[in-house]
Amino acid sequence: MIYTTCEQCQTHCTIKVVLTDPAKTGGKAYVRKIAGNPYSPLNTVPYDQIPYETSPFDAARGHGDLAVDGRLFAGGRTCLKGQAGIQTAYDAYRIARPLKRVGPRGSGEWQSISWEQAIQEIAEKLRPHIAFVPQEPVMADWAKVKAGEMTQEAFDAKYKDVLIDTRHPDLGPKSNQIAFVFGNRDEFITRMFNQAIGTINTFNHAGICGIPGVAANVRGRNGNQLKKRQYADLDHCEYLIAWGTNLAVANKGPTWLAPRLMNAIERGMKLVVVDPRLSKTAEKAHLWVPVKPGMDIALAFGMIRWIIENRRYDERYLRNPGKKAAAADGEPTWSDATHLVNLSHPNRPKLRAKDVGLEGDAFVVLQDGVPVPATEAMDGELEVDTEINGIRVKSAFTLLKERVFEKTLAEYAEMCGVPEATIVEMARDFTSHGKRAVAVSYRGPAMHTNGFYAVYAIGILNFLIGNHDWKGGENSSAVRYAETSGSRYDVSKVEGGYTPWGVPITREKQVYEQSTLFERDGYPAKRRWTFLGGNACHEVIPSAYDEYPYGLKALFINRMSLVESAPGGNIQAEMLKDEQKLPLVVAFDLVIGGTSQYADYILPDLSYLERWNLVTIYPNQNLKESHIEQPACHVMDGPRAVEDVLIDLGKA
């Protein structure tokens, strides 16, 4: 029996793998069963995990009383998908040796080759495109070109071998024409390709997972650590709105989240589910609200309008403009509801102390009609519409109120397809439990063109009742150890490694108007540029196909099937077939998959039951843990860990 971590989904539950006795199964141990880890709080809800001092032998032996110890000594809970990990490891279609394409891409014509040949051939094709130069000297010389102090010819001669385009040096070094999209081993792959090769183009799965929601939560909060998602203290919550999230079967935790949810309902928590379809969670809800797809923001605005109109918000919380005022009220957090916005400035920034003759750079609120730094004020005025020293200002709360009052409740109801009476019921009930009510959202409202604003609006509901970090309220979560840099060794960095720079192939976190391509092309841009968000993995292949802002020379893929998960996957499949636009495609996979079938090389990976890894507990538990993944079985000779292959490729 071996303890390890499950990777059948991103929850990363710890598991107990039961093996056969090699003496009875031909000298080899096979996985017989996968169960939950009884030492882990993820797998033992509603009971405590067994004490850590319990020996593994006693944990395996159990007490024989299933009613008492069934969830503990007999093995913690694991979901059906987790139990199916046996099928993943022992899949009859697993690849045993590297495959090299010998027909057209997508033809299914392959030849088995040795690892040595695969690594050597890939290295030879990759080597001409690895070229890096630091950003500072390049852009310093480019400034000289623009100032007429250096000729374009001299610049070309100096950088033609290391830059993608010497006429557009801001695109970065040639190494940027190598890209990697991945859904696992994030830290290792990013570290190697960013710092050892120098490419800026490494992307995890977030672009097809819910990045608009993550960006909205991050932008809607400020603190020492990023607040990426919305989670509830289910053990004490009295009223929960599950907004576009199927808590009973998904949302990173069927092993712990589903039983916690059902326990909460049993003790009296009221559950409301906002979902266009009758999900498994909606089946258990007291109220199912089938909102029109993409119209979540109208429902949220309707609720916000009613709450403000009927003064059902936590005014004391909202009037605390900073840490000092919050501490005096015993609040762990505070909001910017009273912060003043400078409407006289075209960009409408928040008003700073120095803007009105006060010392410092702090934000400003009105207290008793007088401008005061938010860091010092104890009671900010909530509704403000005035002038200060000739500067037109309004409070953030006033701007929110004006925005949601642009439409009537009836209009919001029509937009979202939810009866007006239901919106009122939700808003009234949500504000009837003090801080023990929570609205949690996930991919449902996020994966639309207005997803950022929808999730942002849902987050405002929590702000209006000030439930953050309160018992029964919304959890901060996302607490983690610094596994790769917080101990004796800092393995998050490559010694003497590069600092990647340039415009990503996806043009994310970039301002088009500040690029040299804008100087050349003006409006409209050939493809969208986004200065917010990130990991736009779904944009990699289409951008490479359009060769905008530049083409790719090589694309690596690991545990990511863009053809099956990205918008227009069938179109991306056709793009992958073009060997001129994408000269080299290398995929790591267990089987010939939906995307890897279009690769030039498929390199057989190990299943999670056969390898080492380090994963952090998903932050919907208010615990701080790290989980080790270790080999539990050896299925076949041939497949290798991605990390080992990439190291050998680097050496080649």
N, C-alpha and C positions, 0 to 999 in steps of 0.2 A: 504494500500500500504506500502510495506516494502523495504528498500534498503539493498542489501547484495552483495555478490560476487559469480560469477559463477564458477563452477568447472567442467564444461563439457569438458574442456581441460585445459592445464597448462597456458593459457594466463591469467586467473583470471580476466576477465573483471568485473567491477562493474555493477550491474543490479538493475532494479526496478521490484519488484514482485507485481503484481496486484491481489488482493484477492476478493473473493465474499463477500457479506454482510452476516454474519452469520444468521441474522434475516430472510434472504430469502433463506438460504440453510440448513435448519434443525439445526441451532444452531452451525454450524461448518464452518469455512472459508476455501475455496478451492482456489488453485492457478488458476486464470483465464487466466493470460497472463504474459509473461516475456519479458521485454524490456530493453534497455540500460539505464544506469544511466545518466541523463542529466547534472549532476554536474561533471562528469568525462571526462577528455580529451581523454580517450580511446574510448569513444562512440560517439563523436560529430564531428569527422573529416568530412569536412574541416573547420568547424566553431569552435569558442571557446565554451567551456562549459558555462552553465548559471552561473551567479555570485553566489558565495557561500552564500551570504546574502539573496538570494531568498528563501522565505518560502516553505516548502514542499507542502503546500496547493496550492500556486500559481504555483509551478512546475507541480503539478498534473492537475490543472485546465486548464492551457495553455491559449493561446490567440485566438485560433480558426483559425489562419492563417497558414495552413499547409505549404504553400510555404516558409514562413519566419521562422516559429517556429517548423516546423515538426520534425527536428532533435534534437530539444532542449526540448521544453516544452511538446511535445507529447511523449517524451522518446527518449533517445539516441539509436544509432544503436546497434543491437546485431545480431549475425549470426544465421543461422538455427539450428545449433547444440545447441547453447545457448537457443533458444526458446524451443527446445525439452527437456529441463530440467524437464518440467512438466511430460513427460513420464517416466523419471528416477525416480522421486519421487512417482508417482502413478502406477508404474509397477505392473501389476496383479500377477506377479510371485515373488514379494518381500517376503522375509522371515520375519515372525512375531515373532517367538520364536527360541531359540537356538536349533540346530539340532545335534544329536549324531548319529554317524554311527553305524548301527547294523548288517551290512553285510560286505562283503569284500570291500576294498577300490575301489571306482569307480562303485560299484554295484547299487548305487542310492537308497539303503535301509537306511532310516533314522527314527529316533524317536525324536519327539519334547520333550524337557525337560525344566525345569525351569532354570532361570538364576542362582539361588543359587546352583543347582546341577551341572550346567556346570562349574561354577567358582571353586567349591569345588573339582570336579574330575580332572580338569586341574591342579589345584594347587597341588593336591596329586601326580600327575604324574610328575610334574615339580620340586617339592621340593628336591628330592634326587640328582638332577643334578646341583643345585645352590651351588657352592663352589668357594670362591675367596681367593687369597693370593696375596699380592703385589709382583711386579717383583723384586725389589731390593734385599730383603733377599734371595729369591730363587736363583737368578743368582749368588749372592755372595757365597752361599753354593755350587753351582754347580762349581764355579771356584775352590773351595777347593777340590771338588771331583776330578777334572781334575789335580789338583796339588798334589794329594795324601795325602791331609791334612784331608780328610773326606772320610769315606767308602761309597760305593754305598748303602750298606744296611742301614746305618744310614740316608742317604738322603731319601731313600725309606720310611723308618719308619716315618720320619718327614713330608713328603709331599704327601704320597700316597692318602690321603683323599681329597686333594685340587687340585692336578695337573692331567691333562689328562694322562700324561705318564711321570713317573719319570726318564725314560731313555732318554726322549726328553723334558726336562723342558721348552725349548724355545717355545713349542706349547702353553703354558699358562695354566691358571686355568680351572677347569672343567666347569665353567660357559660358557666358549667358545663353549661348545657343545650345546648351545641354540642359535638359529639364528632367525633373523627377516628380512624379505624382505618386502618393502613397497613402495607405490607410493604417499603417502599423510601423513599428520601429522608427517612429518619427525623429526622436532625438539623435539616433545614430546616423540616419540618412541625411538629416539636415546638417549635422556637424561635418560629415565627410564632404558632401557636395558643396556646401557653402564655403567651408574653410579650407578644404584640401584642393578642390577644383576651382573654386572661386565663382561659381554660378549663383545668381540670385534667384534662380527659378526652381525652387522646391515648394511643393504644395501638398498639404494634407487634405483630408476628405471634407473639410468644413464647407466648401462651396456648394456641395450637394447635400449638406447635413442640416444647415440652419444658421448660416453665418449672419443673415439679416437680424435674427433674433439676438444672437450673441452681441453683435455690434450695438443694437438698441439698448441692451442691458448695460453694456460697458459705458456707452455714452450717457446713459441716464443716471449713472452713479459715479461717485468719486471716492477714492479711498486708497489705502496702502496696497490693496490687492484688487485685481479686476473682478468685478461682479458680472459673470457671464450669463447666468441663468437664474430662474425664479424657482425657489423651492419652499415648501411649507413644513412647519413643525407639526407633522401629522399626529403626533402623540397627544397634542394639546389643542389643536385647531378645532374651532366650533363651526366654521362655515368655509367651505372650500369651493372655488370655481376652477375646475380643470378645463383650461381654455385651449382647445386644439392639441390636447395631449392625452394619450390613452394609457393612463396610469396603471391600469390593471394588468396590462400585458406588455407594455413597452416602457419608454422613458427611463431607460437604464436601471432596471431593478425589479423584474418580476419576482425574484427570490425574496426580496425584502420589502419593496414598495407596495406590491399587491396585498400581501398580508397586513401590512401596516394600514393601508387604506381601508381594508375590510374591517379591521379592528376598530378604526376610528368611526366608521359608520355604525358599527354595533354599539359603541358607547354613546352615540347620539350626534355625531358630527353630520351636518347637512351637506350634501354633495350636489353641486350643479355642474353639468358638463355642457360646454359650448363646442359643438361639433356638427358639421353638416350631415354626418352619417350616424346611425345608431351603433356606436362602438360598444365593446365589451364593458368599458367603464360607464358609458351612458346607460347601459342596461341596469346598472346598480345605483344610478343617480336618483335623487329626489326630484330633480328637474333637469330635463334634457332640452337644450336650446339649439335647434338646427339652424344656425346662422347661414346666410348666403356665403358661398366660398369667396374669399377675398374682401368681404365686407365687415370683418371683425372690428376694424377701426370705427365704423359707424356705430356699432353696438357699444364699444368702449366710450365713445364720445357721448352717446345718449346717457349712459350711466353717470359719466362725469358731470354732464350738465345737470342732471337731476340732483346729484349729491351737492353740487355748489348752490344750485337754486334753493335747495331746502336746508342749506347750512348743516349738512350731515357729516362734514369732514372734522378732523381733529384739529381745531383751530390753535390750541395751545402748542401742539407739535409743529404745525406749519409756521408759527410765529417765531420759533427758535432759529435764528439765522446762522448759528455757528456752534462750535464745540463747547464754548464757555456757557452759552445759554442752555444748550442741551443738557450739560452736566448738572446745572442748577435744577433742572426739572427731572433729573433721573432718567433722561433719554439716552440711549446708546448711539443714536444717529440724529441727524438734523437735515433740513431741506433748504433749497434756495428759493422757496416760495416768496420770501420778502425781499430778495435781492433785486436791485434796480437795474433796468436795461436802458442803455443809452440809445434812444430813438433818434437823436439828432445825427448820429453817425450812420453812414450808409450801410455798414455791416451789422448794425444793432448789437454791439458787444455789451457785456455787463459793465456797469459803471464802476470805475475804480476810485479809490480814495484820492489819489493824486489828481483826478479829473475835476474834483470839486474843492481843491485846496487843502485837503487833509493829508497827513503823512502816510506814507506806505502805499502798497499796491493792492490792499485788500478790497474785496467787493464792498458795496455800500448798501445800507438799508436806511429807511426813515424810522427814527424812534422819537416819539412825541413831536413829530413834525421836523426833526433836525437830522441831517445826514450824519450817520455814524458808521465806522467800519464794521462789517458783519462779524469780524472776529471779537469785537468788544461789546456789541449791542446785546441786550438781554431780552428785548421784546420788539421785534420788527413789525412794522405796519403791513398788513396783508394786502390791502387794496390801495394802490398808489397810482395816481395819474396826475402829474404835476411837472413843474420846471424847477431846476436847481441851477443857479448861476447861468441861466440862459440855455441849459441843456434839458431837452424834453425827456422825461423818464416815466416808465411804468414798471410796476413790480412784475415778477415772473408769474405770480398768481393772477394778476389782472389780465395779462396777455393770454394765459390759459383760459380764463373765464370768457374773454372776448371771442376767442377762437371757437370754443364749444357752443357759445350762444349764437353763432352764425346761422345755425339751423335749429328748428324746433324739434322737440322730442318725437313728434309725429313724423317729421321728415327723416330723422335717423331711423325710426322704426321701419319705414318704407324701404330705406336703402339697404338695411341689413336683413330684412325679411323676418324680423322678430316683433311680435305684438307689443304695442306701447305699454300695455299693462304688465307684460313680462319683464320689460326693461326696468320699470318702476319697482317691481317685486324684487328683482336682483339687486338693484341699487339700495333699496330699503334694507333688505336682509343683510347685505354685505356690510352695511354701516350700523348693524344692530348688535355687534358682538365685540365692541371695543377693538382691541388689537389682535383678537383671536380669529380673524377672518383673513383669507389669503386668496389672491388670484394668481395662478401659476399657468404659464403658457410654454409651448415648445414649438415644434416645427409647423403645426397647423396654421397659425396666423402668420408665421414668419416667411413661409415659402411662396410669397406672392410679390408682385412688383412693389406693393406698398407695405411689405412685411416689416421693414425697419420701423415705420411709423405705427403700425398696428401693435407691435410688441411694446414699443415705447409708451403708447397710450394705455395699454393694459398695466404696465408698470406704474403709471400715474395713479391708478386706483389704489395700489398699495401705499403710495406716498400720501394720499389723501387721508388715510386712517393711521398713518405712522406706525405700521406694524413691523418694521424692519428690526430683526434681532430681538424680538420679544417672544416670550413663551406663547406658543400657539400662533405666532405670526410667521413672517417670511424669514428664512434662514439666509445668512450670508454665504455659508458653505465655501467651497473652493479652497479650503485649507489643505496644504500639502507640504511634504518635506522636500528639501532641495536634494534629491537623491543623487544627482550627478555632480553637484558642486559643493555640497554642504558637509563633506566629510574630509578625510585625509587627502584625497585626490580630487582634483577638478577635472573630470572627464568630459565636461561640456565644451571644452576648447581644444583645438588642435594647436600644439606648440608651433609658433611661427606661422600660423595659418593666415589665410586671406580674410579680408573684410569685403564681402560681396557688395556690389553697387550697380547702379544703372536702372533702366526702366524694365520691370518684369514683363514677360511676354503677355501677361494678362492686364498690364497697365494699372494694376491696383496700387492704392496709396500714392497715386501720382496726379499732378495737376497738369492737364493737357496744355493749358495756356502758358505754362512755364517751360515747355519742351521745345526742342528745335524742330520737331515735326509740326508743331503749330505754326512756327515761322514759315515753314514750307507749304503746308496744306490749308491752314486756316480752318474755317468751319464748312461743313461738318467733318468731324473726325471719321476715319474709315471704320473704326470699331470703338465701342464705348470705353472711356477712361473713368476710373472710379477713385476718388481720393479718400473714401471710407471703405471699411471692410477689408477682406483679405482671403487668401487661399481659394481663389476663384479657379479651382481645378477644372471646372466645366468649360472654361474659356481657353484652356491650353491648346487643345487640338484645333479648334476653329481658328484661333489666332495664328498658329503655325501654318495652317493651310492657306490663310490669306497673306502669310508672310508680313504680318503687321503686329507690332512695329518692326519686326524682323522675322526671319525664318528660323526654324530649329534644325540642328544637325543630328541630334540624338534625343530620344525620349525614353526614359526608364519608367516602369510601372510596377508597383508592388501593392498587392492587396487592395486594388482599386479597379473597378470595372466601369469606366466612364460610359461605355456603350450601353450598359444596362441600367445606369443610374443617373446619368446626366440628361438634361433636356435635349431632345432631338438626338438621342443615342444612335438611331439608325443612320442619321446624317454623319455623325462622327465616325461611324464604322466605314462609310464610303470614303471619308477623308483619310482615314488611316491606310487605305489601300494605295494611296498615291505615294510612290517611293521617291518621287522627285521633291515633293513638299516635306516629307519626313524620311530622310535617308536611312535612319537607323532607329528601330524600335525594339527594346529589350524588356521582357516581362518576366517577373518572378511569379510563379503560380504553383498550386498543388496539382491542378488539372488543366487541360486546354479549355480556357474559360471564354466568356463572351467577348472580352476585350483582348486577352492574350492570344486568341486565335489569329489576330492580325499582326502579331509581332514577327520580327525576323529571327529572334531567338527566344525560346521559353526556357527559363532556368528553374529546375524543380526545387521548391522550397520545402522546409520542414513544417509540419503542422505544429500547432501550439503545444500539443502533448509530447513533442519530441525535442523541444529547444528551451533555451534560457531566454528570459526577458524580465524587464522591470516595468511594472505598470502601477499607476496610482489609482486608489479607490475613486470611483466616480463621485462627484461632489454633492449628490443628492442625499448623502448621509452626513450628518453633522459630526463627523469623526475625522481624525487625522491618522491615516494609515498608508502604508506602501505595501505592495504585494509582489512577492518573488514568484516568477514562473520558472520552473525547472523541468528537465526532461522526465517524463513518466514512463515512456516506452520507446522502443526502437522498431519501427514498422518495416523498414526496408533499407538496404544500402543504396546509395545514389544521391538522394536529395541532400542539399546542404543549407545551412543557415544563411540568410541574406547577408548578414554582417561579415561572415567569413568570405563569401564570394566577393563582396565589394572590396575587402582588404586585399585579396589576391589580385583583383582587377587593378587596384591602385598600385600594387607592386609591379604589375606587368607594364 
